[in-house]
Amino acid sequence: MRPPLVAVLVGFLILTSGCLGLTAPDQPPSDQRALDALNRSQNATADVRSYRTTVDGTLSTSESDESVTLAVTGNVAVDVAGRRMNATTGIEDVEGTVRTRQTAPKRAYISGYTAYTECARMGWERQNLSESRSWLTYTPVGQQLAVLNETNVYWRGTEVIDGTETVVVVGYPSKQALRAVPDVRGASATEIQDTNIENATVTLWLDSETHRPVQAQREIEVADSGATATATVTFDFAGYDEPTSVRRPEFDEDEIWQLGCPGTT
């Protein structure tokens, strides 16, 4: 059944940086106010010592008379000063004519420039990250700033988010922009190459006083072999510079796969 597969792939795509096929439509030049806001945010996050992220989203896909809607949730704790991160992501059915198999939450852990991602079947995959990038780029805040730095950005005014006044910046990244941002592998690449992203939007809400990201949203539309999928995933950032506990998950060295999780190559 195609729709559940498409939706799950889209979900993990959005949680990482994403690198599916996406056309690059002509875009007007960036707004200077948006560029200035983005530059201020990059400077403001350069000395962040820690933060937390919660993830909440909906993935919907349909093909002919079959459909499924999935909910995606996640929690991320980031110790920037210690270069460590814990992330847990879950996907579950919400409604639809098709029921998908429930899966346990998936975990990821970063220590320095080494990332560990829990495999669906057994063990963990180890990935060496490039040290040529800022370590923050491998975390949720850094991902959003990095991808917007690779595309034209536009000013969308101001908005109050949970009592905080924010400025709003939006971008419409191309395939090249998405691929330019390094990510931590979190899902199988099976059939991803055949999937077509039709539209992608990244919106970032920045605290008007501290300039740090308050919220980000990724929206995406995908078509694949007659199936269509839409997804909206929101990242909420909080707890900047507060004490943050990041622990290495319990796994042994003999549980680590060096060349990818079983069944993904």
C-alpha positions in Angstrom: 0.0 0.0 0.0 1.6 3.2 -1.1 0.1 6.1 0.9 1.4 5.1 4.4 4.9 4.6 2.9 4.8 8.0 1.3 3.6 9.7 4.4 6.2 8.1 6.6 9.0 9.1 4.2 7.7 12.6 4.1 7.6 12.8 7.9 11.2 11.8 8.3 12.2 14.0 5.4 10.8 17.1 7.2 12.3 16.2 10.5 15.7 16.1 8.8 16.8 18.6 6.2 15.4 16.7 3.2 16.8 16.0 -0.2 14.1 14.7 -2.5 13.5 16.0 -6.0 12.3 19.6 -6.0 12.2 22.1 -8.8 13.6 25.6 -8.3 11.0 28.1 -9.4 12.1 31.6 -10.2 12.0 33.7 -7.1 12.2 37.5 -6.5 15.2 38.8 -4.6 15.3 38.5 -0.8 13.7 41.2 1.3 16.5 43.2 3.1 14.5 43.2 6.4 14.3 39.4 6.2 18.0 39.1 5.5 18.8 41.4 8.4 16.5 39.4 10.8 18.2 36.1 9.7 21.7 37.6 10.2 20.7 38.8 13.7 19.4 35.4 14.6 22.5 33.6 13.4 24.6 35.9 15.5 22.3 35.5 18.5 22.4 31.7 18.4 26.2 31.5 18.0 26.8 31.5 21.8 23.7 29.5 22.8 24.7 26.8 25.4 21.6 24.7 25.4 17.9 24.5 24.3 15.0 22.2 23.9 12.7 21.4 20.9 9.2 19.9 20.7 7.9 18.6 17.4 4.3 18.3 16.4 2.9 17.7 12.9 0.4 16.0 10.6 1.1 13.9 7.5 -1.8 13.1 5.1 -1.7 11.0 2.0 -4.2 9.5 -0.4 -4.3 7.3 -3.5 -7.6 6.5 -5.3 -10.2 5.8 -2.5 -7.6 5.1 0.2 -6.1 7.5 2.6 -4.3 7.8 5.9 -3.5 10.7 8.2 -0.5 10.3 10.6 0.6 12.4 13.6 4.2 13.0 14.2 5.6 14.0 17.6 9.1 14.5 18.9 11.3 15.9 21.7 14.9 17.1 21.4 17.3 18.1 24.1 20.5 19.9 22.9 23.6 20.6 25.0 25.4 22.9 22.6 28.3 23.6 24.9 28.9 19.9 25.4 28.1 19.0 21.7 25.5 16.4 22.7 21.9 15.9 21.6 19.1 13.4 22.3 16.1 13.2 20.0 13.0 11.0 20.1 10.5 10.9 17.2 7.2 9.0 16.9 4.6 8.5 14.2 1.1 7.1 14.7 -2.3 6.8 13.0 -4.9 9.5 13.4 -7.6 8.5 10.9 -8.1 7.2 7.3 -9.3 4.2 5.4 -6.0 2.4 5.9 -4.3 1.5 9.2 -0.6 1.4 9.3 1.6 -0.7 11.5 2.4 1.1 14.8 6.1 1.6 15.4 8.0 2.3 18.6 9.4 5.9 18.9 12.7 6.3 17.1 15.8 7.7 19.0 18.9 9.5 17.8 21.9 10.6 19.8 24.8 12.9 18.8 28.1 13.1 20.7 30.6 15.5 19.1 30.7 14.8 15.4 29.4 11.2 15.7 25.7 10.5 15.3 23.8 7.3 16.3 20.4 6.6 15.0 18.2 3.7 16.2 17.4 1.1 13.5 13.9 -0.1 12.9 14.8 -3.8 13.3 17.8 -4.0 15.5 20.8 -2.0 16.7 22.0 1.5 15.9 23.6 3.1 12.8 26.7 5.2 13.4 27.3 8.2 11.1 30.4 10.4 11.1 29.5 14.1 10.7 31.6 16.6 8.9 33.6 18.8 11.2 33.8 21.5 8.5 30.3 22.7 9.6 29.3 24.4 12.8 28.1 21.7 15.3 24.8 23.7 15.8 23.9 23.0 12.1 23.2 19.4 13.0 20.5 20.4 15.6 16.9 21.6 14.9 17.7 25.4 15.3 20.7 25.2 13.1 18.9 23.2 10.5 16.2 25.9 10.0 18.7 28.8 9.9 21.0 26.9 7.5 18.4 26.0 5.0 17.0 29.6 5.0 20.6 30.8 4.5 20.7 28.8 1.2 17.6 30.4 -0.4 15.9 33.7 -0.9 14.0 34.9 2.2 11.0 37.2 2.7 9.7 39.4 5.5 6.2 38.4 6.7 5.6 41.0 9.4 5.3 40.3 13.1 3.3 37.9 15.2 2.8 37.1 18.8 3.7 33.4 19.7 2.7 32.4 23.3 3.1 35.9 24.5 6.4 36.6 22.7 6.5 39.2 19.9 8.2 37.7 16.9 9.3 38.7 13.4 8.4 36.2 10.6 10.8 35.1 7.9 9.8 32.7 5.1 11.7 30.8 2.4 10.9 28.4 -0.4 14.0 26.2 -0.7 14.9 24.4 -3.8 16.4 20.9 -4.1 19.9 22.4 -4.2 19.2 24.4 -1.0 17.9 21.4 0.9 20.8 19.2 -0.2 23.3 21.9 0.8 22.4 21.5 4.5 23.9 18.5 6.2 21.6 16.2 8.2 21.6 13.3 10.5 20.2 10.2 8.8 17.0 9.2 10.5 15.2 6.9 8.1 15.6 4.5 5.3 16.3 5.9 1.8 14.2 3.1 0.2 12.1 4.6 -2.6 12.9 8.1 -1.7 14.7 8.7 -5.0 11.4 8.1 -6.9 9.4 10.6 -4.8 8.7 14.1 -6.2 8.4 17.1 -3.9 6.1 19.7 -5.6 6.4 22.5 -3.0 8.4 23.2 0.1 8.1 26.2 2.5 10.1 26.9 5.7 8.8 29.6 8.0 10.8 30.9 11.0 9.5 33.0 13.9 12.3 35.0 15.7 12.1 36.7 19.1 12.0 40.4 18.3 14.2 41.2 21.3 16.7 38.3 21.6 16.5 37.3 17.9 16.6 33.6 18.8 14.2 31.2 17.0 10.9 30.7 18.8 9.2 28.5 16.3 9.7 27.0 12.8 7.4 25.2 10.4 8.1 23.1 7.4 5.3 22.5 4.9 5.7 20.1 2.0 3.6 18.6 -0.8 4.7 15.3 -2.5 3.5 13.2 -5.4 4.7 9.6 -6.0 3.3 7.0 -8.5 -0.3 8.3 -8.3 -0.2 9.0 -4.5 -0.1 12.5 -3.1 1.0 13.5 0.4 1.0 16.8 2.4 2.7 17.5 5.6 3.0 20.3 8.1 5.5 19.9 11.0 6.1 22.6 13.6 9.2 23.0 15.8 8.9 24.9 19.1 12.1 26.1 20.7 12.5 26.9 24.4 14.8 26.6 27.4 17.7 28.5 25.9 20.8 28.3 28.2 18.8 26.4 30.8 20.3 23.2 32.4 19.7 20.4 29.9 20.3 16.7 30.5 21.6 14.7 27.5 22.5 11.1 28.1 23.9 8.4 25.9 21.3 5.7 25.2 22.1 2.2 26.4 23.6 0.2 23.5 26.7 -1.8 23.1 29.4 -1.4 20.5 28.4 -4.8 19.0 24.9 -3.3 18.3 26.3 -0.6 16.0 26.1 -0.8 12.2 28.8 1.1 10.3 27.3 0.9 6.8 23.6 1.6 7.5 20.8 -0.2 9.3 19.8 -3.6 8.0 17.5 -3.5 5.1 18.3 0.1 4.1 21.0 -0.5 1.6 
